[in-house]
Amino acid sequence: MINALASLITFESDPVMKSTWDRIQRVFEIAGMTLTDLPHFSWHVAEEYDFERLGNRLDEVVKNLSPVNLHIAGAGIFSGENPVIYLPVTKTPRISAIHNSISSWIGDFTSTTNPNYNPDIWIPHITLSSEGFNSDGICQVISELAYIPMNVGLPIDHLAILFKNDNSSGVHDVYRFGSGLS
């Protein structure tokens, strides 16, 4: 099982964002590649969380957070045995501060942190796809994404606990900035 502390991305709230997302969906469909059901911005990834204790902490933390905008800066690939196609996000001081804060306490709620989320090497990104790849599909998707303008800002107003196992993926809980568990 894989779990993530993330922010879900919705592209429907703005016509430019919706148009960009529609184009991304078409690129994946034409290439026969799987696009994630849950586009998200990952703050932390682990094999397991103590959901109850983490939820209590998140309920406190988000009350002191206000919405933040993510700026997409193109398209990219994390290479490896299971490549990930993603949209890079500009690492602003505010994004870094939130991530550093999360990194300072989240270890108390898991024993298995993905090392790529260490603040010194973390690359902020929105995951588009991490499965169903073949080399021709990857090449086709990246070559098409390269021509889609990605100068888009995306508002983030929550933290969510996501899960993915062999059979399903979904949202465990959502914590709204300024209020808590929703």
KAMOFEN-V994195 format. One record per helix or strand of 2 or more residues. SS is the DSSP state (2 for helix, 1 for strand). FROM is the first residue (numbers start at 1). LEN is the number of residues. If there is no record, write none. Layout:
ss=(SS/SS)
from=(FROM/FROM)
len=(LEN/LEN)
This chain:
ss=(1/2/1/2/1/1/1/2/2/1/2/1/1/1/1)
from=(2/15/40/51/68/76/84/93/115/125/135/153/158/169/180)
len=(7/17/7/14/5/3/6/17/3/5/11/4/7/8/2)
